[in-house]
Amino acid sequence: MHLLYFAFINAAIVLIGYPIVKQKGVLLSWLIMIVSILVVHLIFLNDGSIIRMLAIIATTFTAMKIIAVTEGYKGKIFTLTFKRWFTFATGWAGMRAEPFETLGGPTLPNAWSLIRFGISRVVVGTLLITLGHVIVSLHLNWALTYISVSGILLVGFSLILHFGLLSISAGMWRLSGANTYLLFRQPAKATSLTELWSKRWNIAFSEMTAIAIFRPLKSRVGSAVALMASFVFSGLLHELALSVPVNSGYGLPTLYFFIQGLMVLTEKLLASRGLTFLQHKVISRIWVYFWLVAPMPLLFHEQFIKQIVWPLAGLK
């Protein structure tokens, strides 16, 4: 019954969302997001952590698309048919609806290369999760096993989802004429946190925060405050995905993204002062990896690892 309620709520969000985005009802779109997430949270309150996480994430993404499209089409003519809106809202992880304006047109280039790329990442990710099982079966030092296997599982799941399934999805939609694209673009090559968070890692999130938070706030409070608000908002969304399902770790994901925002502002300040040490390839990579990885236990906190990551991999 809970899954039926979930399906009904998300279907309602999509159906109600179409007239809202056509009329550019910004406040109503935010209200729908808040109410729908709250209702789904209450419905799945006594369910397992994994199912709660998946339900909250899916509902959040569906509802946020109304906000992102409403803001994104401000000052533009809304040309999406209901079919294209429905396809975008239910079948694509990105937050920009414009690529689906061409849905149903000729096949676009690089579709199969994206699909092949995604399949290869799913295979590697699956092998990493298998490696995690092997390490656990060796019954080595528990603390070392926990740390190493947790890291391996996080990388494995990221390869399967972020670089695998989402790449396959992008390629499949390009076969149908939608101008979809990679949402994770070689993040290991980032030479600054600014580049990482805006152009390489989780483009869907950067699109969403840029359209829904940064742009509306920039003219009112300035770019620095708007940028920090965007990172805090990302932290709050990660609270929904990582803390609420396990009822633990509240505030830690937000703190992680607050730190990221501060470091991005620091990079901009250093650049404005003419300090160019981050232009050195090795130093810039060390800088990015340190600030990305060192505070990561704040993001993927202990109870999230124990209640979701390990069980999702079939481990205890």
N, C-alpha and C positions, 0 to 999 in steps of 0.2 A: 504493500500500500504506500509506503514511504517513497518508493521509486516512482509510482504513479503520480503522487503529489508533486514530486520533483519534476517529472516530465510535463505535467500540466502547468506548473509555475513558469518553467522556462519557455514553453510554447506560448503562454500568455504574454511573457515579456517581449518575445519576438513579434507577436501579432499587434500588441499595443504599441510597440516601439515604432512601427512603420509610420502611422499618422503623426506621432510625436516628432520624429526626425524631419518629416515633411514640413511640419509647422514650426520646427526649430524651438521646441519647448524645453529649454535648458533646465529650469527649476524642476519641472515635472520629471525629466529624465533622471535627475539626481534622487528625487523622492522614490521613484520606482526602484532604483538600485538599492537604496537603504532598506526599504520595506521588504523587497524580495530576498535579500541576504538574511535579514532577521528572521523571516518566516522559514526559510530553508534551514537555518541554524536551529530553530526551535523544533522543527519536524524531525531532524536527525540527531537531536540532543542526546539520546540514549543509544544511538547506534555506534558501531565500531569506529575507531579513529580514521581508518583509511577511507571508508565510505563517506564519513563526514567531510573529510578533506576534499574528496573528489566532487561531492555535491556543492560545497561552498565555492570551490574554484570555478566550476562550470557555470554556476549561477552568477558569480561575480563577473566573469568574462562576458557572458551574454548581456548582462545589464549595463556593463561599462561601454559596450558597443553603441548603445543608444546615446550615451553622453558624448562619446568620441565623435560619432557621425554628426550629431546635432551641432557640436562646436566646429567640427571640420568643414561643414557646409555653410557656415555663416558667410554671408556675402556672395554665395555661389548659388547657381540654379541646381536644385535637387533633381537629378535625372534617373535615379535608380528606380526600376520597376519593382513591384513587390516580390517577384520571383528572384530577382538579383539581390534584393535586400535579405530575403529569407535565406538564400544560399550563403551569402556573406556571414550573416548572423549565426548560422548553425554549423557552417562547414569550414570556417577559416579562423585561424588564431590571431591574425593581424587585426589592427584597429582602424585601418584606413579602408573605407568602402570603395574608393575610386577605382581600384584595380578590377572590381566586379562590374563596372560600367560596360566593359567589353565582353562580359560572359556570353558565350554562345557564338563568338566570332571564330576566326581561324586559329588553329593551333599556334602558339607562340614558341619562339626558339628556346632551346636549352631545357625543355620539359623533361626529356628522358635522362639528361645528365644529372638533373636535380633528383630524379627518382633513384638512379643508380647510386648517387652519393648518399642518399638517405638509407638505402638498403645496406650499404657497406657499414654505415655507422650503427645501425641496429645490430648487425652481426658482431661488431667489435664490442658494443655495449653488453650484449648477451654473454660474450666470452668473459668479460670482466666480472659480471655477476657470478658466472660459473667459477671463476678464480676465487671469488669471495667464499663460496661454498667449500672449495678445496682447502683454503687457509683455515677456515673454522674447523674442518674435519681433522686437522693436524694436532689440535688441542695444545697449542703453544701458549705462551704467557698471555693471560686474558686481556690485560690492559693493552699490550702491543697488538693483539688480534683485533680488539674492539676499534682502536684508532685506525689501523691499516685497512681493515675490511670496511669500516664506515666510509673512509675516503674512496675506496675502490667502488663501493656501491653507488655513492653519489655521482661519481664520474660515469659509471656504467648507465645509470638511469638517465643522466643528462644526455649521453650519446644516443640512447634509444629514443628519447622524447624530443629533445631540443634540436639535435642535429640529424636524427633519423626520421621519425614519423612526420615532423613538421616540414622537413625537406621533401619527403615523398608527397605530402599534401600540396606543397607549392608546385611541384612538378605536375601532379594530376590536374590541378586547376588550370595550369598553363595549357594543358592539352585541350581544355574546354574554352580557351580564349581569355581567361582571366589573367591579368598581368600581375600574378603573385610573385613572391621573391623569398629569398632566404631570410629568416628572422634571426638567425645567429650566424654572423659573418666573420669567421676566422678570428675569434676574440683573442687567441694567443698572440696575434700580431699587434695588438694594441700597444701604443707607446705612451699613452696617458690614460688616466681614469676618465677624463672628458671624452676621449675617443671611444673607450670601451663602452661607457654607459649610453652614449648618444648614437653611435654608429655601428657597434659590433655585437653587443650582448642584448638579447631579448628586445628586438626592434619593436615588437608589439607593445611592450611596456613603455619604451621610450616614446613611441607614437602616442600612446594613451596619455601619459603624463604631460607631454608637450602640448597636445591638443586641449586636454581637459583642465590642466592646472597651470602650466607655465605661461602659455600665451594669454589666457584671460587675466592672469595676475600681473604679468610683466609691466603693463602700462600703468597699473595702479600702485604697485609697491616696489617696483624696480626689479631688475633681472636677478640680483643676488638673493633677495628674499623669495622671489618666485621659484628660483632654482632649489633652494632649501625646502620650500613647501612641496615641490615635486618629489624630492627624495623622501621626505617624511610621509607623503601620501603613499609612495611605493612601500615604505616600511609598514604602514597600516594595512595595506592589501596583503602583504606577506604575513602579518599577524593573523589575518583571516585564514590563510592557507597553512601556516606552520605552527601557530600557537593555539588558536581556538580549537582545532580538532583534537588536540591532546590535552587541552585545558592546562597548559603549562608554558613557561617561557615568555609570558607577556612582557612586552616592552623591549625584548632583546632584538628581534628583527628590525624594529623601528630604530633602535640605537645603531645597528649595523648600517642602515641606510643614511642615518644622520651623519655618521663618520664619513661615509662615501661622499655625501654632499659637501662636507667641510673640506675634504681633500680636493674635490673638484674646484671649489672656490680658491683653495690654496694654490693650485696649479695656475689658475687665472691671475692671481695676485703675483706669483713669481714671474709669469710671462710679462705682466705689465711693468714690473720693476727691471726688466731686462736680464733676469737670471735665466740662463739657457742650459743649465746642466741636464735638464730633462730631454734635451735634444740628442744627448748621447744615447745610442741604441741600447747598450747594456744597462746603463744606469736607469734609463726610463723603464725598461722591462722589470728590473728589480723593484723599482718604485711601485709599478702597477701590481705585480704579484704579491708584494708585501701587504699593501693596503687591501687587496682583494682577499687574501688567504688568512692573514694574521687574525682579523676579527671574525672570521667565518663561524667559529663556535657560537657567536651571538645569533647568527642567522639560523644555522642548523643546530639548534640546541639539543641537549641530551635526550629529553623525552620525545622529541620529534624523531630522532634517530632510532630510539628504542621501540617506539610504538608504531612507527610508520615505515621507515626506511628498511630496517631489518625484516619485519614481517612481510613487507611488499616483495622482498627478495626470497621469501620462504625460509628465513632464518629466525632463530630465537636467541 
